[in-house]
C-alpha cells in the first residue's frame, strides 16, 4: 500500500465482507461494506471531506473561518478531524443526551460543543444550528442535510466501490438518516445497473432507531427531495429498536463484526429483503464501528434495559 500524505487521503476504498451466514435465504447472499475503518471511524468521513473540499473550491471556506454544523455524532467527529488538520475552528451543535464517546471524540479534535435541548433530539440541534448560522453569517454552515456534497460523496465514491466489489448486486439496502448514502449510492447504481433495487430502512413513526429517521415524523432531509428520493426508492423496510439491537449483537457474536447500532438496523432490513426474494445479492453499508457505543451496554446489558435506554440516550 502506498504511503499517503494525510489521513484525509485514507478516506474511502473500504473493504466489503460476505455476511451471508446471517441470511435467512441460502439463495441470497448479503455483503457488508465496512465504513468503520475510515480514519475518524465512520461513513461520515466521506461526507465531511466532500463538503469541506467543495466549500474550499467554491471560495466559501478558507483557513481560519469557523465551521458550524449540527450533529449527533459521526459527522461532527469527521468534520472536527478534518477541521483540525486544515485549520478551521469548528462548533458542533449536539443534543445534551448523546453518549459520552461523542463528546470525548469531539474534544480530542478540539471542537467546541454547543448543547441543544435533549427533548428536541437531533431535529432540535438542526434548528439551533440554523438559527446560529443566520445570526452569524461569517460562520460557514455546511449543513449535511441540505448539502448536495453529501450524496455526491457516495455517488462518486461509495457507489462505484460497491459495484466494483460486487458486480452481481441485485439489492442495495441502506438506512434513512440524512439520506446521503441512500441517494448517492442508489442514484449511481440505478444509472449503471437499472435492475438494482434500492430500499430504505426506517423506524416506525415516533420510535427511535439510532442513526435513522422516519419521514413520517415530519422532517424530510432536503437532499432526499433534491435527489428524487420518492422516485429513486423501490421500497422501505420498517425496523424497530429491538430488531436493531438484536441484529447488532448477532453480527458480533456470529460473524465477529463489531459495528454500531444502525448497522444492526440495516442488517435487519436486509434480512427481510432476503426472505422475500428467490435469489440475489444484497449489499448493505455498515456506517461505523461499535467502539463509540460501548458505554450504552448494547452488547452486554439485558436487552430490555438497552431498549429502554435508547429512548433517552442518542447513540448515533
N, C-alpha and C positions, 0 to 999 in steps of 0.2 A: 504494500500500500504506500502511495506517495505521501511525503510529508506536506502538511497544509500550513499556510501562513497564519491562520487564525482558527479558533474553534468554530467561528461562524461558517467557515468553509466545510465543516463536518456535518452540517445540517442536511438531511435528506439521504437518499440512497440507503434506506433502512432495509433490514432483512425481512424475509417472509418465511413463515414456518407452517407446515402441514399440521393441523389440529383435528384431522378427520376422525380421530379416535373418539371425539365428542359428538360426532354427527349421529343423529338418530336414524339415518338412512345410509346404508352401506354403499348405495349408488351415488351418493352426493358427497363430494369432498369439501372440506372447509379449510381455507387458508387464512392466516392472520399476519398482517403487516405490523411489525413491532416498532412503533414510533417512540417508545420509551428510551431507545438508545440514542436519541438526539442529545446534543450537549447539555441543554437545560432540562432534558427529561421528558419531552412531550411533543406531540404533533404540532403544537402551537409554535414551536421554534420556526417552522416553515412560514407560518403566517406573520410572525413578528419580523423575521428577516425581510419578507416581501414588502410589508408595509413600510419599514424603515428605508429600504433601498428605493422604493418608488417615491417616497416623500423627499428623499435626498435628490433624486433625479429631477423632480418637479421644482426643486428650489424652495420648498416649504420647510425643510428641516436642515439645519446646519449646526456645527459644533457649538455647544453652549445653550442652545434653545431647549426649553423644557417640554417634555412629553407628558401628556395626561391620558390615562386610559382606565376604564372600569374593567375589573377582572375579579373572578372568584378564585383565581389560582394560576393556571398554566400559562395563559397569555401574558399576564403580568410578570411572571417569573422569566419567561423567554425575552420579553421586552427589556426587563431590568438588566439581564445579562448583556444583551446587545448594546443597550444604552451605556452601560459601564465601560464597555470596550471602546465605543465610538464617541464618548464624551458628551452625552446628553443627560442632564438632570431629569429625573422621572418621578411622577406622582401617580400612584396606583389607588384607585377608589375601590374599596373592598368591603363587603358586608362584615359586620362585627362577629358573626358566628362561623367564620371559616376555621378549618382545622389549624392547629399550631404550626404545622410544617409550612403552610403558605406564608405566614408572617415571617418565619425564620428564614426561608429562602429569599424572600424579597429583601430582608435586612442584609443578608450575605452580599447581595449585589448592590446595596446602597440605595434602594428605592425608598422614597417617602410614602408612607401608607396614610391614606385619609379614610377613616371609617364611615361607612354608611349604616343606617339602622338595620339591625338583624331582621326585624319584622318585615322588611321590604325585599329581602333576598337580593338576587343578582339584578333584578329589574330596578330596584332602588339604587343600586350602585351606578347603573347606566344613567338614570335620571339625574343623579347628583353630578356625575361627570359632565353631562350635557350642560347643566346649569353653570358649573365652574368654568367650562370651556367658553361659554358665551360671555361670562363676566371677565374672563382673562384672555382676550384674543391673541395675546403674544405667546400663549402656550400652543403646542401642536396637539390636536385631538385626532388621533389616528382612527379610533372608533371601529374596532374589528367587526361589529355587527352590520355596519353600512359600508365598509371599505372594500371595494372590489378586488383589492390586492389579496384579500383573504381567500376567496375561491380561486383567484389566479395562481396562488401558490400551489394549489392542488391540481389545477388544470395543467400547469407546465411541469410540475414535479411529481406529486404522488400518483396521479393518474397514469402517466407514461411508465412509471416504475412498476405499477401493478400489472399493466398489460404486458410489459416485457417479461416479468417474472411468472405471470400466469396467463398465457395467451388463450387458454381454454376456458377462461372465466365465463360464467353464464349469469351470475347474480352478484351485485355489489350491495352490501348491507351496511349502513352507517347510521350513527346516532344523529339526531337532530338537535344541535345546540345553537351555535351561531349559524349553522348550515353551510359553512365554508367548505368543509371536506365533502359533504354530500353533493353540493352544487358543482364544485370544481372537478372532482373525480368523475361524478356522474355525467357531466357535460362532455368531458373528454372521452369517456368510454362509449357514450352514445354516438359520438361522431365517428369513432374508429371502428366500433363493432355494434351496430344498431340493435342487434339481438339481445344485448346485455340488459337485464332487468335491474333497475335501481330502486331500492327500497329503504325507507327511513324507519328508524326505531325511535319511539317517543313514549313517555309515560302517559297514563290516563290523566285527563284534566284534573287539576287540583292535587295531584300526587307528585312527590319528589323522587326522581331518579337522578343520581349525581351526574352532572355533565350534560344532561339532556333537558329539553323543554317540550311542553305540549303547545302546539299552535292554538289549541282551543282555550288556553289560558289568557289569550288576548294580545300577546306581543309576538309579532311576526318580524323576524330579522329582515332588514331592508335588502340584504344580499340574496335572501331567499326569493323575494319578489323580483329583484333586478335580473336574476338568472333563471327566471321562469320555473320556480320550484314546483308549482302545481302541474305544469305540463311535463316537467322532467321526470317526476316520480311515477313509478309503476305501482306503488302501494306503500302501506305503512304496517308496521307491526307494533302492537302495544305491549310494553314490558313494565311490570310493577316492581317496586323496590325489592321485594323478596326475591324475585327472579334474578335481578342484577347481582345481588349478594351471593345467592346460591351458585350462580354460574361463575362468578369471580373465584369462589372457593374451589369449584370443580377444576377450573383452569389451572390453579396452583397445585392441587392435590393429584390430578390425573395426567397433567401434561408438563408440570413444572414451570409454568409461566406465571410470574408474579406481576400481575397487572392491576391497574386502577379499577374502580367500581364501574365506570362507564363501559369498560371493555366487557365486563360480565353482562351488562345490559345488551350490548350489541351482539354478543355471542348467543344470548338467549333468543334474540330476534332471528339470528341466522339459523338456529336450530329449528325454529318454526317454519322458516322458509324451506329448509331441507325436508321437513316432514310432508310438505305439500307438493313437492315436485318429484318426478320419476327419477331423474338423474341430473347431474350438473356439477359445477364448481363454484362455490360461494366464497367470496373474498370479503373479509372484514378488516377494519383498522383498529388496532389496539392503541388508544390515544396516549397512554402513558404507563409507566411502571407503578408498582404498588408502594414504593418507598415513601411517598408523600401521604400515605393513608394509614400508616402503622398506628398512630395514636387513636384511630377510630375503633380498633379492636375487631375490624371486619372479618378477620380470618380466625380469630381465637375466642371471641366472646360468644355467648349464646345468641342464636340467630334473632330471636325476638327483641333482645336488647339492642342489637345493631340496627334493626329496622326502626325501632322507636327513636334511637339516637339520630338517625338520618333526617328526622323531621326538625331537628334543632341545630344540627351542625352541617355546614356546607363542606362536603369532602372534595369537590372538584372545582 
